[in-house]
Amino acid sequence: MEIVLGAVVGIVAGAVVLAWRRVRGRSRVREAHDLAGVRDEMARLSERIAADSMRLGQRLEGIDSRMVASSSSSARLATDMFDALGDVRRATTTVAEQAREFTSLQDLLKAPTARGGLGEAMLEELLRQVLPPGAFDMQHRFSSGATVDAIVHAGGKIVCIDSKFPLSNYRRMCDATTDAERADAERAFAADVAKHIDDISVRYIVPDEGTLDFAVMYVPAEGLYAEVLRLYHRRKPLYESAIEARVIPMSPLTTYAYLSTVLFGLRCLSIEANAERILGFCGRLQQDMERFATDYDTLGKHIGNARSKFEDGGRHLDHLRTRLERVADFESESMPAPPLEVVPDSRDAG
């Protein structure tokens, strides 16, 4: 029994060893197969890594080129900004210099003589732009010794224009810081303007020397003109006082409109002055037309006579042509027929 049991145990042990060997062999094959798969996977992974590395390199190169271009653009932009800042700085310096020059000019124009010269220059330029050269004069002198800044010729008369204007108290009005100071400056300015109106009325309205019965007070700025229309002097508007004194205040715009009207009037006067000459020319033209009509009628008669003679000549010519044709027909009928010429044959001559 023990022998059988030992044999059984030996057989089982052998079977186990054999099975273990088979299993081990199979595991080795599987391991080899798995190792080959791992190697293939590693190769594919290496290829993928290489491809990804190549694409990453290309992207990095693109990023580098864009960064280089962006750096260049940023550098150019920075250069342009610095140039613009330089231009702004230079422009600011120029504006500051012009402001200083304007302040100097403003200080210069504080003197009444300089202000009057500037107003006269502005008035002269306005006259030159609107009127023809012979329609105005500057610095016209009267027999009393008074000299007006400008005159405009209109219909054999002259209109005097004064360009001097009191501005000292107007500057006080602009610089006033309180209502009381401004009111005091307004009263002083209105008094100056009223006195200036009286001076113009006395000096420059001289009918004996060819002036019209009014004169023009040239106000060199629209703001000043508005103040002249607004202010009162001795409880009376300055504008009404000026009209009563036959002095018309005019700003640059209203002066331009007035000069345009004067220019239109001068053209009308020029047409009127040339009307007689135009009428005389039309009379001579009418006489010439009448003579031409007479000559034309005579020429028509001659042409009619010539045409009738021409038609008579044509009829005579047709009559003569008919007679000649009859004569030709008669001669052809009366003349005998010419003999026939016999041409010898060359064979007979032989």
Order of alpha helices (4+ residues) and beta strands (2+ residues): alpha-alpha-beta-beta-beta-alpha-alpha-beta-alpha-alpha-beta-alpha-alpha-alpha
